[in-house]
């Protein structure tokens, strides 16, 4: 049975981000999806620290109900109500930042040794640049060149992992262990869904065997024809 989706409009600052989400998405999965769609240093900070109690209160979500009023939701039950309120298969969500709490959250603190120990820099796309057209129901391999921009060799077990909720579409590839300054090619194999005329966008980041993300977020952005 095909999973039903709903069109989602994410309002963040003065920008509107359009995306599609499965109606079966949990509240936690929705948060992860929002963080992957919206490009912002605040959102990145929230995603990296979302298990912190203060950080959980850093971002607030509101949906527009049938009476055009904005209703706050912060639990699985309230998220289900938000999904149920979708009008004409569209749900509108405001992503709001608690600015006073943000100032407290980003106050000076000791850096994480693991985050500081390993770093990477994006160099270029090798295959399927943004906007490439790909046929539906096919497979392709997206490749990037990145550089170890730190002073230490990457440890064993580093992989390129998906930041999307649609993990079933992605097969993670473990890259070699480049030394400082060395370049390496990383890639993901993608299964193109049967959705002609739509856009496929996915985000990825390097991750250690201990689950620590580092380096830039990379993405593929193609049109399905």
Buried (B, 14 or more C-beta within 10 A) or exposed (E): EEEEBBBBBBBBEEEEBEBEBBBEBEBEBBBBBBBBBBBBEBBBBBBBBBEEEEBEEBBBBBBBBEEEEBBEBBEEEBBBEBBEBBEEEEBBBBBBBBEEBBEEBBEEEEEEEBEEBBBBEBBEBBEBEEEBEBEBEEEBEBBBBBBBBBEEEBEEEBBBBBBBBBEEBBBBBEBEBBEEEEEBBBBBEBEBBEEEEEEBBBBBBBBBEEEBBBBBBBBBBBBBE
